[in-house]
Amino acid sequence: MVPHKINRRLIWLAVIGVLLYFGVIFINLLPGTRGIEEDLSGPQVSKEQAAELAVEFIRTKEPSYNPDHINTVYQSDKAMSGYVQKNELTEDYLKQYGEKYPLDYWEVQMLGPRGKPEWVIQVGLSSPDVVAWTRYSATATSSGSPDHRQAAAETFLSELGYNPADLQRLKSTRGNLLLFESTKESIGEARLQLGVSMKGTEVAGFIPTFSVPEDFRLWLVNQEQSASRMSFIGLAGMFVLSLGAIIMAIVYRRDVRFSRGILFAVIFAGLYGLHTINSLPGMTTQMSIQDAAFFNVFYIVFTFGLIALLAAAQYFAAISGDQLWRARGWNPWPRWREAKYGEDIFYGMGRGYLLCLFILGVQQVLFFIAGASFDSFAVNDPTQSVLNMYWPALFPLLAWMAGTSEEIMYRFFGIAFFQKFVRFRFLAVLLPSIIWALGHTGYTIYPSYTRLFEVAVLGILFGYIFLKYGLMTAIFTHATMDIILMALSLMTTAPTAANVLIGVFYILMPAILGYVLMWLHSLFRKRSGTAPDEAPSLG
């Protein structure tokens, strides 16, 4: 067995990281400070409760109604959420309007035959109230004149407690929607708007929202376009790296060990495919209900094709990176048959825990700097939320996909690749870090360049961790950091007893894996007397 050792320098780095992490959290709690953390608190109204409330509400209007299928997803008004955060109005909004007009809510979709939408009900996350609804299956009893339709809408709003004298009629781009704006209810420059959907003179829906000012809407569009451009550049950079890896494998084919990297490519493809299916409900939140079925098929086919290409790219990055480093006289990735494999795995796991704590602290400092310097903020993203996953408990497995694939592509191969073209090692570390960071700008953190700054700095740290300790330490550091963040998200966003226990298990998973692999490697060596040449060489 590999002896346990204590690395005091790394322990001190871990302590510094923990102090930085909680220090920044404490500072963000002080009045007048600005953090950019997403709200990870779990909903007080469960998904099942929301569905029951929706059915009860519908039966007050259609007593005999029974849907063929009920689909409940978490939704968020990202534009309004961004507006109140950017203008530091979040607390005021939550006090005034948080329960009646929640920014985050359950969307309960009542589907009929062949998945046709019949009702859509919005239920708050913090209070069991229906806040908006639309009846798609309504049929007009009479067409009614415009005046009759407006009178019916105003009568409906009066019954809800709104004073028609305080409402101003606005033009609507939808012919069946009457839009009213309140002259009294507002937050900042955002005014309350009440949408009443009509089928003839019958009310078929009620959707209250706050309209963000046009200048903020344009700013948000520009930010998302900027993020898309940066993501595209990052994708192009990864394509260049992948193409370089293929070329290197061809040029140095006599020295390349083609059996390397297969296992990591298979793990990557399997975990990415599993996450694609698991997160499908979240992806459909950006689509209309009518288009969801077609989108699901298209998204799965397209994504699985992309996964195959990315897995191939990772494989070539692994075999080319292995050859490039061996040509330089360094072996940062021992093979199973080598005597030091078990030691490298075990110590890589231990270093990974300590170094990830330091990096988590650095990340908090970077977020604090971004909040103070760039006025950065984060909004909740339904496409990535564990609330919109079929199996939330599988979410932290994604950490292993990211930890292995990104360290192999951007550190193991990327640094070696750029060292062939640039003189200074720092540039060889920086360039793949920037490419990696560009691929992370699509998250709902604004301004869009916030994550470019933050992830590039983390990439430099990961790069020097790799150069100092090798690939396994870099992978364990990256994966353990992501696992901790994802497990905490699981435990706080969906805080059931089972999810808390599962989250704790995930946090311990790198240690379990490190010990198991060390033990298996030691067992194989004892049985064979030496390193087993017949043992798998995939990793």
C-alpha positions as CSV (number, residue, x, y, z in Angstrom):
1,M,0.0,0.0,0.0
2,V,1.1,3.6,-0.6
3,P,2.2,5.3,2.6
4,H,0.2,8.3,3.7
5,K,2.1,11.6,3.7
6,I,1.3,15.1,4.9
7,N,2.0,18.0,2.6
8,R,2.1,21.0,4.9
9,R,2.3,23.5,2.0
10,L,-0.9,22.2,0.4
11,I,-2.6,22.0,3.8
12,W,-1.8,25.7,4.3
13,L,-3.1,26.5,0.8
14,A,-6.4,24.6,1.7
15,V,-6.7,26.6,4.9
16,I,-6.2,29.8,3.0
17,G,-8.8,28.8,0.5
18,V,-11.4,28.0,3.2
19,L,-10.7,31.3,4.9
20,L,-11.1,33.2,1.6
21,Y,-14.3,31.3,0.7
22,F,-16.1,32.0,4.0
23,G,-14.5,35.4,4.3
24,V,-16.0,36.5,1.0
25,I,-19.4,35.0,1.9
26,F,-19.3,37.0,5.2
27,I,-18.4,40.2,3.4
28,N,-21.3,39.7,0.9
29,L,-23.7,39.5,3.8
30,L,-22.8,43.0,4.9
31,P,-25.1,45.8,3.8
32,G,-24.0,47.6,0.6
33,T,-21.9,44.7,-0.8
34,R,-22.7,42.9,-4.0
35,G,-22.3,39.2,-4.6
36,I,-23.0,37.4,-7.8
37,E,-24.0,34.0,-6.4
38,E,-27.2,32.4,-7.7
39,D,-30.0,31.7,-5.3
40,L,-29.6,28.0,-4.4
41,S,-32.4,27.8,-1.8
42,G,-34.9,25.1,-2.4
43,P,-38.6,25.7,-3.3
44,Q,-41.0,25.6,-0.4
45,V,-43.7,24.3,-2.8
46,S,-42.8,21.0,-4.2
47,K,-43.2,20.0,-7.9
48,E,-45.9,17.5,-6.8
49,Q,-47.8,20.1,-4.8
50,A,-47.7,22.5,-7.7
51,A,-49.3,19.9,-10.0
52,E,-52.0,19.2,-7.4
53,L,-52.7,22.9,-7.0
54,A,-52.9,23.3,-10.8
55,V,-55.4,20.5,-11.1
56,E,-57.6,22.0,-8.3
57,F,-57.5,25.4,-10.0
58,I,-58.5,24.0,-13.4
59,R,-61.4,22.1,-11.9
60,T,-62.9,25.4,-10.5
61,K,-63.3,26.4,-14.2
62,E,-63.7,23.0,-15.8
63,P,-64.9,20.5,-13.2
64,S,-64.7,17.3,-15.2
65,Y,-61.2,18.0,-16.6
66,N,-58.6,15.2,-16.6
67,P,-55.3,15.6,-18.4
68,D,-53.6,12.8,-20.3
69,H,-50.3,13.9,-18.9
70,I,-48.9,16.5,-16.5
71,N,-45.5,18.0,-17.1
72,T,-44.1,20.3,-14.4
73,V,-40.9,22.4,-15.0
74,Y,-39.1,25.1,-13.1
75,Q,-39.2,28.5,-14.9
76,S,-37.6,31.9,-14.3
77,D,-38.2,35.4,-15.6
78,K,-34.5,35.9,-16.4
79,A,-35.0,39.4,-17.8
80,M,-36.8,40.8,-14.8
81,S,-34.5,38.9,-12.4
82,G,-31.5,40.5,-14.1
83,Y,-33.0,43.9,-14.1
84,V,-33.7,44.0,-10.3
85,Q,-30.2,42.5,-9.6
86,K,-28.4,44.9,-11.9
87,N,-30.2,47.9,-10.2
88,E,-29.9,46.5,-6.7
89,L,-33.7,46.2,-6.3
90,T,-33.9,42.5,-5.5
91,E,-34.8,43.0,-1.8
92,D,-37.4,45.7,-2.6
93,Y,-39.0,43.5,-5.2
94,L,-39.2,40.4,-3.0
95,K,-40.8,42.5,-0.2
96,Q,-43.4,44.2,-2.5
97,Y,-44.1,41.6,-5.1
98,G,-42.2,38.4,-4.4
99,E,-45.2,36.2,-3.5
100,K,-47.8,37.7,-5.9
101,Y,-45.6,38.0,-8.9
102,P,-42.7,35.6,-8.3
103,L,-39.6,35.7,-10.6
104,D,-39.1,32.0,-10.2
105,Y,-42.1,29.6,-10.4
106,W,-43.4,26.2,-11.4
107,E,-44.9,25.9,-14.8
108,V,-47.5,23.1,-14.8
109,Q,-48.3,21.9,-18.3
110,M,-51.5,20.0,-18.8
111,L,-51.3,17.9,-22.0
112,G,-54.0,16.2,-23.9
113,P,-53.8,13.6,-26.7
114,R,-50.5,13.5,-28.6
115,G,-49.0,15.9,-26.2
116,K,-51.2,18.8,-27.2
117,P,-51.2,21.6,-24.6
118,E,-54.6,22.3,-23.0
119,W,-53.7,24.3,-19.8
120,V,-50.6,25.9,-18.5
121,I,-50.6,27.0,-14.9
122,Q,-47.9,29.0,-13.0
123,V,-47.5,28.3,-9.3
124,G,-45.1,30.1,-7.0
125,L,-42.1,28.4,-5.4
126,S,-42.5,30.0,-2.0
127,S,-46.3,30.1,-1.6
128,P,-48.9,27.7,-2.9
129,D,-50.7,30.1,-5.1
130,V,-51.6,30.1,-8.8
131,V,-50.1,33.3,-10.2
132,A,-50.8,32.9,-13.9
133,W,-52.7,30.6,-16.2
134,T,-53.5,30.0,-19.9
135,R,-56.3,27.8,-21.3
136,Y,-55.4,26.6,-24.8
137,S,-58.4,24.4,-25.1
138,A,-60.9,27.2,-24.7
139,T,-63.4,27.8,-27.5
140,A,-65.0,31.1,-28.2
141,T,-68.7,31.4,-27.3
142,S,-69.0,34.5,-29.5
143,S,-66.5,36.6,-31.4
144,G,-67.6,39.8,-29.6
145,S,-66.7,43.3,-30.6
146,P,-63.4,44.9,-29.4
147,D,-65.3,47.0,-26.9
148,H,-67.1,43.9,-25.5
149,R,-63.8,42.0,-25.3
150,Q,-62.2,44.9,-23.4
151,A,-65.2,45.2,-21.1
152,A,-65.0,41.4,-20.3
153,A,-61.3,41.7,-19.6
154,E,-61.7,44.7,-17.3
155,T,-64.5,42.9,-15.4
156,F,-62.3,39.9,-14.9
157,L,-59.4,42.1,-13.6
158,S,-61.9,43.9,-11.3
159,E,-62.9,40.5,-9.8
160,L,-59.2,39.9,-9.1
161,G,-59.0,43.2,-7.2
162,Y,-57.5,45.5,-9.8
163,N,-58.9,48.9,-10.4
164,P,-59.5,49.5,-14.1
165,A,-59.0,53.2,-13.5
166,D,-55.4,52.4,-12.6
167,L,-54.8,50.5,-15.8
168,Q,-53.8,51.7,-19.2
169,R,-54.5,49.7,-22.4
170,L,-51.4,48.9,-24.5
171,K,-51.0,47.6,-28.0
172,S,-50.4,43.8,-28.2
173,T,-48.6,41.9,-30.9
174,R,-51.0,39.0,-30.3
175,G,-54.6,39.5,-31.4
176,N,-56.1,37.5,-28.7
177,L,-54.2,39.1,-25.9
178,L,-55.4,42.3,-24.2
179,L,-52.5,44.0,-22.4
180,F,-52.9,46.5,-19.6
181,E,-50.2,48.5,-17.8
182,S,-50.5,49.7,-14.2
183,T,-50.0,53.4,-13.6
184,K,-49.3,52.7,-9.9
185,E,-47.4,49.4,-9.5
186,S,-43.7,49.6,-10.5
187,I,-40.2,48.8,-9.3
188,G,-37.5,51.1,-10.6
189,E,-38.5,51.8,-14.2
190,A,-40.2,48.4,-14.7
191,R,-44.0,48.6,-14.6
192,L,-46.6,45.9,-13.9
193,Q,-48.3,44.6,-17.0
194,L,-51.4,42.4,-17.0
195,G,-52.0,40.2,-20.0
196,V,-55.6,38.8,-20.4
197,S,-56.0,36.2,-23.1
198,M,-59.4,36.2,-24.7
199,K,-61.3,33.7,-26.8
200,G,-64.2,35.9,-28.0
201,T,-65.6,37.4,-24.9
202,E,-64.4,34.6,-22.7
203,V,-61.3,35.0,-20.6
204,A,-58.8,32.2,-21.5
205,G,-55.7,33.3,-19.6
206,F,-54.1,35.7,-17.2
207,I,-50.4,36.5,-17.2
208,P,-49.0,39.3,-15.0
209,T,-45.4,40.4,-15.7
210,F,-43.2,43.3,-15.2
211,S,-41.9,44.9,-18.3
212,V,-38.2,45.8,-18.2
213,P,-37.1,49.1,-19.6
214,E,-36.0,49.1,-23.2
215,D,-32.5,50.2,-22.5
216,F,-32.0,47.2,-20.2
217,R,-33.6,44.8,-22.7
218,L,-31.1,46.0,-25.3
219,W,-28.2,45.7,-22.9
220,L,-29.3,42.1,-22.1
221,V,-29.6,41.2,-25.8
222,N,-26.1,42.7,-26.4
223,Q,-24.7,40.7,-23.5
224,E,-26.2,37.4,-24.8
225,Q,-24.9,38.1,-28.3
226,S,-21.5,38.9,-26.8
227,A,-21.6,35.6,-24.9
228,S,-22.6,33.7,-28.1
229,R,-19.6,35.3,-30.0
230,M,-17.2,34.4,-27.3
231,S,-18.6,30.8,-27.0
232,F,-18.2,30.5,-30.8
233,I,-14.6,31.7,-30.6
234,G,-14.0,29.2,-27.8
235,L,-15.5,26.4,-29.9
236,A,-13.3,27.4,-32.8
237,G,-10.3,27.3,-30.5
238,M,-11.2,23.8,-29.3
239,F,-11.6,22.8,-33.0
240,V,-8.0,24.1,-33.7
241,L,-6.7,22.1,-30.7
242,S,-8.6,19.0,-31.8
243,L,-7.3,19.3,-35.3
244,G,-3.8,19.8,-33.9
245,A,-4.2,16.7,-31.9
246,I,-5.2,14.6,-34.9
247,I,-2.2,16.0,-36.9
248,M,0.2,15.3,-34.1
249,A,-1.1,11.8,-33.9
250,I,-0.5,11.3,-37.6
251,V,2.9,12.9,-37.7
252,Y,4.2,11.0,-34.7
253,R,2.2,7.8,-35.3
254,R,5.2,5.6,-34.8
255,D,5.7,6.9,-31.2
256,V,2.0,7.3,-30.3
257,R,0.5,4.8,-27.9
258,F,-3.0,4.4,-29.4
259,S,-4.4,2.4,-26.5
260,R,-4.2,5.4,-24.2
261,G,-7.3,7.6,-23.7
262,I,-9.9,5.1,-24.8
263,L,-11.3,4.7,-21.3
264,F,-11.5,8.4,-20.7
265,A,-13.2,8.9,-24.0
266,V,-15.8,6.2,-23.2
267,I,-16.4,7.8,-19.7
268,F,-16.8,11.2,-21.3
269,A,-19.3,10.0,-23.9
270,G,-21.3,7.9,-21.4
271,L,-21.6,10.7,-18.8
272,Y,-22.3,13.4,-21.4
273,G,-25.0,11.2,-23.0
274,L,-26.6,10.5,-19.6
275,H,-26.6,14.2,-18.7
276,T,-28.1,15.1,-22.0
277,I,-31.1,12.9,-21.3
278,N,-31.3,13.8,-17.6
279,S,-31.3,17.6,-18.4
280,L,-33.8,17.4,-21.2
281,P,-36.7,19.0,-19.2
282,G,-34.5,22.0,-18.6
283,M,-33.6,22.5,-22.2
284,T,-37.3,22.5,-23.2
285,T,-38.0,25.5,-21.0
286,Q,-36.6,27.7,-23.8
287,M,-39.1,26.3,-26.3
288,S,-42.8,26.7,-26.8
289,I,-44.8,23.7,-25.6
290,Q,-46.0,23.1,-29.1
291,D,-42.5,22.7,-30.4
292,A,-41.1,20.7,-27.4
293,A,-41.7,17.2,-28.9
294,F,-39.8,18.0,-32.1
295,F,-37.1,19.8,-30.2
296,N,-36.5,16.8,-27.9
297,V,-35.9,14.5,-30.9
298,F,-33.7,17.0,-32.7
299,Y,-31.7,17.9,-29.6
300,I,-31.0,14.3,-28.6
301,V,-29.9,13.4,-32.2
302,F,-27.8,16.5,-32.6
303,T,-26.2,16.3,-29.1
304,F,-25.3,12.6,-29.4
305,G,-23.6,13.3,-32.7
306,L,-21.7,16.1,-31.1
307,I,-20.8,13.8,-28.2
308,A,-19.2,11.3,-30.6
309,L,-17.1,14.1,-32.2
310,L,-16.0,15.5,-28.8
311,A,-15.1,12.0,-27.5
312,A,-13.0,11.4,-30.6
313,A,-11.3,14.8,-30.1
314,Q,-10.6,14.0,-26.5
315,Y,-9.1,10.6,-27.5
316,F,-6.7,12.3,-29.9
317,A,-5.8,14.9,-27.4
318,A,-5.0,12.2,-24.9
319,I,-2.7,10.1,-27.2
320,S,-1.0,13.2,-28.7
321,G,-0.5,14.9,-25.3
322,D,1.0,11.6,-24.0
323,Q,3.5,11.5,-26.9
324,L,4.4,15.2,-26.7
325,W,5.3,15.0,-23.0
326,R,7.2,11.8,-23.3
327,A,9.2,13.4,-26.1
328,R,10.2,16.1,-23.6
329,G,11.3,13.4,-21.1
330,W,8.4,13.8,-18.7
331,N,5.6,11.3,-17.9
332,P,2.7,13.2,-16.3
333,W,0.3,10.3,-16.8
334,P,1.6,6.9,-15.7
335,R,0.1,3.7,-17.1
336,W,-1.5,1.0,-15.1
337,R,1.4,-1.4,-15.6
338,E,3.8,1.1,-14.2
339,A,4.8,0.7,-10.5
340,K,4.0,4.3,-9.7
341,Y,0.4,4.3,-11.0
342,G,-1.3,3.5,-7.7
343,E,0.9,6.1,-5.9
344,D,0.1,8.7,-8.6
345,I,-3.7,8.1,-8.2
346,F,-3.7,8.1,-4.4
347,Y,-1.5,11.2,-3.9
348,G,-3.4,12.9,-6.8
349,M,-6.6,12.4,-4.9
350,G,-5.2,13.8,-1.7
351,R,-3.7,16.8,-3.4
352,G,-6.9,17.3,-5.3
353,Y,-9.0,17.8,-2.2
354,L,-6.5,20.3,-0.7
355,L,-5.9,22.2,-4.0
356,C,-9.6,22.4,-4.8
357,L,-10.3,24.1,-1.5
358,F,-7.7,26.7,-2.3
359,I,-9.2,27.2,-5.8
360,L,-12.7,27.5,-4.4
361,G,-11.4,30.3,-2.2
362,V,-9.7,32.0,-5.1
363,Q,-12.9,31.7,-7.2
364,Q,-14.9,33.4,-4.4
365,V,-12.4,36.3,-4.4
366,L,-12.7,36.5,-8.2
367,F,-16.4,36.7,-8.0
368,F,-16.1,39.4,-5.3
369,I,-13.8,41.4,-7.5
370,A,-16.1,41.0,-10.5
371,G,-19.1,42.2,-8.4
372,A,-17.2,45.2,-7.1
373,S,-15.4,46.1,-10.4
374,F,-17.8,45.0,-13.1
375,D,-21.1,45.2,-11.2
376,S,-21.5,41.5,-12.0
377,F,-24.5,39.5,-11.1
378,A,-26.0,36.0,-11.7
379,V,-29.5,34.9,-12.4
380,N,-31.1,31.5,-12.1
381,D,-31.0,29.4,-15.2
382,P,-33.8,26.8,-15.6
383,T,-31.9,25.0,-18.3
384,Q,-29.2,24.0,-15.8
385,S,-31.2,23.7,-12.6
386,V,-31.4,20.3,-10.8
387,L,-35.1,21.1,-10.4
388,N,-35.5,20.4,-14.2
389,M,-33.7,17.0,-14.2
390,Y,-35.3,13.6,-14.4
391,W,-32.8,12.3,-11.8
392,P,-31.3,15.2,-9.9
393,A,-29.1,12.7,-7.9
394,L,-27.1,12.0,-11.1
395,F,-26.1,15.7,-11.6
396,P,-22.8,15.6,-9.7
397,L,-21.5,12.8,-12.0
398,L,-21.1,15.6,-14.6
399,A,-18.0,16.7,-12.6
400,W,-16.1,13.7,-13.8
401,M,-16.9,14.4,-17.4
402,A,-15.7,18.0,-17.1
403,G,-12.7,17.2,-14.9
404,T,-11.3,14.5,-17.2
405,S,-12.1,16.0,-20.6
406,E,-11.1,19.6,-19.9
407,E,-7.9,18.7,-18.2
408,I,-6.9,16.4,-21.0
409,M,-7.8,18.9,-23.8
410,Y,-6.7,22.2,-22.3
411,R,-3.9,21.2,-19.9
412,F,-2.4,17.8,-20.9
413,F,-2.5,18.4,-24.6
414,G,-3.1,22.2,-24.8
415,I,0.0,23.2,-22.9
416,A,2.2,20.7,-24.8
417,F,0.8,21.8,-28.1
418,F,1.3,25.6,-27.6
419,Q,4.8,25.0,-26.2
420,K,5.8,23.9,-29.7
421,F,4.9,27.4,-31.0
422,V,5.6,29.9,-28.2
423,R,8.8,30.5,-26.3
424,F,7.5,31.3,-22.9
425,R,5.8,28.6,-20.8
426,F,3.3,31.1,-19.3
427,L,1.9,31.8,-22.7
428,A,1.6,28.0,-23.3
429,V,-0.5,27.9,-20.1
430,L,-2.5,31.1,-20.8
431,L,-3.6,30.4,-24.4
432,P,-5.5,27.2,-23.7
433,S,-6.9,28.7,-20.5
434,I,-8.4,31.5,-22.5
435,I,-9.9,29.1,-25.0
436,W,-11.3,27.1,-22.1
437,A,-12.7,30.3,-20.5
438,L,-14.4,31.4,-23.7
439,G,-16.4,28.2,-23.7
440,H,-17.8,29.1,-20.2
441,T,-19.2,32.6,-21.1
442,G,-22.7,31.3,-22.0
443,Y,-23.7,30.9,-18.3
444,T,-26.2,33.4,-16.9
445,I,-23.6,35.6,-15.2
446,Y,-23.5,39.2,-16.4
447,P,-21.7,41.1,-17.8
448,S,-20.8,38.2,-20.1
449,Y,-17.1,38.7,-19.9
450,T,-17.2,38.0,-16.1
451,R,-16.6,34.3,-16.6
452,L,-13.9,34.9,-19.2
453,F,-11.9,36.7,-16.5
454,E,-12.7,34.2,-13.7
455,V,-12.3,31.0,-15.7
456,A,-9.1,32.1,-17.4
457,V,-7.5,32.7,-14.0
458,L,-8.6,29.3,-12.8
459,G,-7.3,27.8,-16.0
460,I,-3.8,29.2,-15.2
461,L,-4.0,27.7,-11.7
462,F,-5.0,24.3,-13.1
463,G,-2.2,24.6,-15.7
464,Y,0.5,25.1,-13.1
465,I,-1.0,22.3,-10.9
466,F,-0.7,20.0,-13.9
467,L,2.9,21.1,-14.6
468,K,3.8,20.6,-10.9
469,Y,2.0,17.3,-10.1
470,G,0.8,15.7,-13.3
471,L,-2.5,14.8,-14.9
472,M,-4.1,12.8,-12.1
473,T,-3.7,15.6,-9.6
474,A,-5.1,18.1,-12.1
475,I,-8.1,15.8,-12.8
476,F,-8.8,15.1,-9.2
477,T,-8.5,18.9,-8.3
478,H,-10.9,19.9,-11.1
479,A,-13.4,17.0,-10.5
480,T,-13.4,17.4,-6.7
481,M,-14.0,21.1,-7.0
482,D,-17.0,20.6,-9.4
483,I,-18.3,17.7,-7.3
484,I,-18.4,19.9,-4.2
485,L,-20.2,22.7,-6.0
486,M,-22.7,20.3,-7.7
487,A,-23.3,18.3,-4.5
488,L,-24.0,21.5,-2.6
489,S,-26.4,22.6,-5.3
490,L,-28.2,19.3,-5.1
491,M,-28.4,19.4,-1.3
492,T,-29.7,23.0,-1.1
493,T,-31.9,23.2,-4.2
494,A,-33.6,19.8,-3.7
495,P,-33.0,19.4,0.1
496,T,-34.5,16.0,0.8
497,A,-32.9,13.7,3.3
498,A,-31.9,11.3,0.4
499,N,-30.3,14.1,-1.6
500,V,-28.3,15.3,1.4
501,L,-26.9,11.8,1.9
502,I,-26.3,11.4,-1.8
503,G,-24.5,14.8,-1.8
504,V,-22.2,13.7,1.1
505,F,-21.4,10.5,-0.8
506,Y,-20.4,12.5,-3.9
507,I,-18.1,14.7,-1.9
508,L,-16.4,11.5,-0.6
509,M,-16.4,9.9,-4.0
510,P,-12.9,11.1,-5.1
511,A,-11.4,9.7,-1.8
512,I,-13.3,6.4,-2.3
513,L,-12.1,6.2,-5.9
514,G,-8.5,7.0,-5.0
515,Y,-8.4,4.3,-2.3
516,V,-10.1,1.7,-4.5
517,L,-7.8,2.2,-7.5
518,M,-4.7,2.3,-5.2
519,W,-5.8,-1.0,-3.6
520,L,-6.6,-2.7,-6.9
521,H,-3.3,-1.7,-8.4
522,S,-1.4,-2.9,-5.3
523,L,-3.4,-6.2,-5.5
524,F,-2.5,-6.8,-9.2
525,R,1.2,-6.1,-8.5
526,K,1.3,-8.5,-5.6
527,R,-0.4,-11.3,-7.6
528,S,1.9,-10.8,-10.6
529,G,5.1,-10.2,-8.6
530,T,5.8,-7.1,-10.8
531,A,3.7,-4.6,-12.6
532,P,1.2,-6.7,-14.7
533,D,1.9,-6.3,-18.4
534,E,-1.4,-8.0,-19.1
535,A,-3.3,-5.4,-17.1
536,P,-5.4,-2.9,-19.0
537,S,-3.5,0.1,-20.4
538,L,-6.6,2.2,-21.2
539,G,-6.1,4.7,-18.5
